[in-house]
Structure formats: C-alpha cells, structure tokens
Amino acid sequence: MPPAADGQQARDDDDGDVGTGRLERIRRRFHEFGTEYAALPLYGTVSRRVAEDPEVAALLVSAQPGQARPVLWFAALHDLVLRRSDLPAARWYASIVGRDALPSGDPWPDVRTTVLAHADELRRLVATRTTQTNEVNRSVYVAAGLAAAVEGAGSEQARVALVELGASAGLLLGLDRYRIETTPPSGGRTVVGNPSSRVRCEGLDRSDGRPALRPLPQVVGRAGVDREPVGLADEDAVRWLRACLWPDVPGRVERFDAALRELGANPPPVRAGDLVDDVAAAMGDALVQSDASGGSDHVVVYSSWALTYVERERRLVLADGLSALADSVPRLTWFTAEPPRCVPGLPHDPRAQAGPTVLGLRSWVSGREVPARIVGVAHPHGAWLETW
Ligand SMILES: C[S@@+](CC[C@H](N)C(=O)[O-])C[C@H]1O[C@@H](n2cnc3c(N)ncnc32)[C@H](O)[C@@H]1O
C-alpha cells in the first residue's frame, strides 16, 4: 500500500547536506522503499536496484531540501514516460500500455537505460518539483463523513454546500458524481453517489454496527481552496499529478483518469489561496452556487490530508475562523480526515490513536457548537474504513 500521503508529509533529515552522506542516505531510502513495497513489480523492483546503483540514485541529490525521497524520483520518471511513450521504460507502466498489456520480467534494464539517457531532464524535474496528490478513492471516507455530518439533520434531504480545504485539483469535490461502494468483510455492499458512474471508488467497511455509508445529501454548491491548485485544463500540471500516482497500484491511475473525464467539462472551482486565510472566501464561492440553485441549509467544510501540512498554531486560527463563520449560516460542519492529534478541538478517543486517518466532526447549529466527536478511522486512501 502507498504510504499515508504518498510520502509528502515528512521532512527529511537531509536538509543542507550535499555530500556523499546524502547520497548514501538516498540509497538507503531506496532500499527501504523497495523492501517495504517489494510486492509492487515495478516500483518495488526498481527501487531495490536504484539502491545498488549510485549513478542512478544520484539524480535525487538535486532535489530541494527535504524532498529527496524515492517517490519524487519515481514521479519524475513517470512524468517523462507519460510524455515520451516511445522510451524503453514506458512499456512497464500500466498507465501507458494498460494493465493487461504489461510485460513480465525485469523492468530494470529498460528503466536504467531511459534514466541515464535523460538524466539532465530528470535532474531538472527533481530539482524543481515536489510530489502532489489528489486521491479520488478518498471519496470513500469523505462520503462517510458527509453521512455523519447530516445525520439527524434530514440526512439525504439536506442540501449541502461543500468547501474543501487543500483541494488540489478538486477531484474530491465531485464525489456525488462517483460510484462509491463499500463492502463489509461478511459480504453484501453499500453503494452511494452515482451507481452508474465510471469513477468507481471502493473500500472495505470494517464498521461493527451499521454501514459507514448512507445516501449522500444533495450537493448544491462546491468550492475549494489550495495554495497550489491544479486546473484540470492545465495539461502539464495534470500530468504531474498523474505522474505522482503509483502505476503499480491497481485502479489508481484508472480512477484518476475517469474522474478527470467526469469533471473535466465542469470542474469544481478551486481558488488559489491559503486554507486558513481564505476559508471564508472559499465558503463564499460555494454559497454563491448554492444560492443560485435555491440555497443550502448546511455548509460542510472538510479537509483530507491537508491540515497536517499546516503549522499547529495556524490550525488553531482556522478553528477560530470556522467558529466565527458558523454564525453566518444555519448549520456548519467541519469534517476532517487527517492523521491523529492533528485537528484542534476533537476529543481524545483511544480507538483512533493509531489512525492512520482520523475522521473527525465539529458542528455548529445556529452558531453554537455541539459536542465534537471522532466518527471513525480509515486507510489514507480509503481502501478501508471503520466508523462507530
Ligand atoms: C496531500 S494533498 C491532499 C489533496 C486532497 N485533499 C486529497 O485528499 O486528495 C495536500 C494538499 O493541501 C494543499 N495545502 C497544504 N497546505 C496548504 C495551505 N496552507 N493552504 C492551502 N492549501 C494547502 C497542498 O497544496 C495539497 O494540494
């Protein structure tokens, strides 16, 4: 399984170190990555081989401080072969040839040839980019969060305006247009959203009692904010977002592409800005839309693996800001899908200690906060969830 946020969250211990010590650390990281993801035929195999090959591993030395991680190296190479499908390495990528046409055998000779022939270009990418994620399958836990948010407030009859903080390309804002399906270990399944959508999000529902998913409320407004929003019409930026996905993980690239096709003509607006300073503006964007279609009775502000990149003091400023904004709407919910101990104001719940993604709810009705609660935990990409 990919790491929590595809390796974006941790700052490395390599800042400022440009000597051979840094290269050794990079090689060790490739070795660790290759061991952890040994089951991935492309990334697992290649990572272990890079660890043994200082010439190839050295490309990552040009990364910005804190960014020298195998995922960046892989994203740069993936971006290159997405642009140049004639290169030898390209035939090992499911995102290029399709999963059914993948060859068997050792990808390393082709990968090494490609990397060394394009070393300057890859070095430039590694030096100027950072990895980015917009994981469509997280719709599974956002749908569970919405179910919990509108519970007791007219459930699916509720008309909600969605505001995503750290929305990236805004793909999670389209969740009601996707087929979202959960299966409990005992069998049976729950499907919400648009059952006939080609965007298929799936997760295992480990909840003990009733299913985590319930019919989605009507979404009458949607808007996001991100400090680096990815416009769906921006070919380069969208390709980089795709390049950051791991082609080895079945369904991931396919789901991403299906979501682009679904939302491409009518993408949810994501404004460029800071999620703390610009939350009111993003909420205004969503409310303009909902007003145009009859109004909403509930604003649901949410973040998924975004607050964790914001300093702790700033998260407190955000919490105060939301509390103030709650005065201006009948009902406001703040749903968070973030690692443990990230979100201010959530109660301690021993079941959520290990995360990895904690699903939290804070709600205000007519400006007054009702008790906050943790509603469950989930896999960082929605592969499983458990609500209580
Ligand atoms: C790991 S990505 C998650 C994207 C999306 N929420 C998802 O779950 O797929 C984190 C996003 O948060 C954004 N971000 C981080 N700090 C931010 C800030 N202070 N203001 C606005 N966006 C921020 C990043 O640009 C990035 O797009």
PDBQT file of the ligand as one rigid body, heavy atoms in Angstrom, charges set to zero:
ROOT
HETATM    1  C1  LIG A 401      -1.803  15.549   0.218  1.00  0.00    +0.000 C 
HETATM    2  S1  LIG A 401      -2.607  16.778  -0.740  1.00  0.00    +0.000 S 
HETATM    3  C2  LIG A 401      -4.292  16.265  -0.483  1.00  0.00    +0.000 C 
HETATM    4  C3  LIG A 401      -5.184  16.734  -1.560  1.00  0.00    +0.000 C 
HETATM    5  C4  LIG A 401      -6.633  16.312  -1.415  1.00  0.00    +0.000 C 
HETATM    6  N1  LIG A 401      -7.225  16.928  -0.243  1.00  0.00    +0.000 N 
HETATM    7  C5  LIG A 401      -6.760  14.809  -1.326  1.00  0.00    +0.000 C 
HETATM    8  O1  LIG A 401      -7.049  14.294  -0.226  1.00  0.00    +0.000 OA
HETATM    9  O2  LIG A 401      -6.552  14.116  -2.330  1.00  0.00    +0.000 OA
HETATM   10  C6  LIG A 401      -2.488  18.221   0.311  1.00  0.00    +0.000 C 
HETATM   11  C7  LIG A 401      -2.957  19.465  -0.385  1.00  0.00    +0.000 C 
HETATM   12  O3  LIG A 401      -3.012  20.513   0.581  1.00  0.00    +0.000 OA
HETATM   13  C8  LIG A 401      -2.533  21.702  -0.008  1.00  0.00    +0.000 C 
HETATM   14  N2  LIG A 401      -2.091  22.613   1.054  1.00  0.00    +0.000 N 
HETATM   15  C9  LIG A 401      -1.157  22.372   2.006  1.00  0.00    +0.000 A 
HETATM   16  N3  LIG A 401      -1.047  23.437   2.830  1.00  0.00    +0.000 NA
HETATM   17  C10 LIG A 401      -1.925  24.374   2.394  1.00  0.00    +0.000 A 
HETATM   18  C11 LIG A 401      -2.273  25.684   2.819  1.00  0.00    +0.000 A 
HETATM   19  N4  LIG A 401      -1.694  26.255   3.878  1.00  0.00    +0.000 N 
HETATM   20  N5  LIG A 401      -3.240  26.325   2.148  1.00  0.00    +0.000 NA
HETATM   21  C12 LIG A 401      -3.837  25.777   1.076  1.00  0.00    +0.000 A 
HETATM   22  N6  LIG A 401      -3.534  24.536   0.623  1.00  0.00    +0.000 NA
HETATM   23  C13 LIG A 401      -2.592  23.841   1.263  1.00  0.00    +0.000 A 
HETATM   24  C14 LIG A 401      -1.435  21.234  -0.939  1.00  0.00    +0.000 C 
HETATM   25  O4  LIG A 401      -1.141  22.181  -1.948  1.00  0.00    +0.000 OA
HETATM   26  C15 LIG A 401      -2.029  19.930  -1.490  1.00  0.00    +0.000 C 
HETATM   27  O5  LIG A 401      -2.770  20.158  -2.663  1.00  0.00    +0.000 OA
ENDROOT
TORSDOF 0
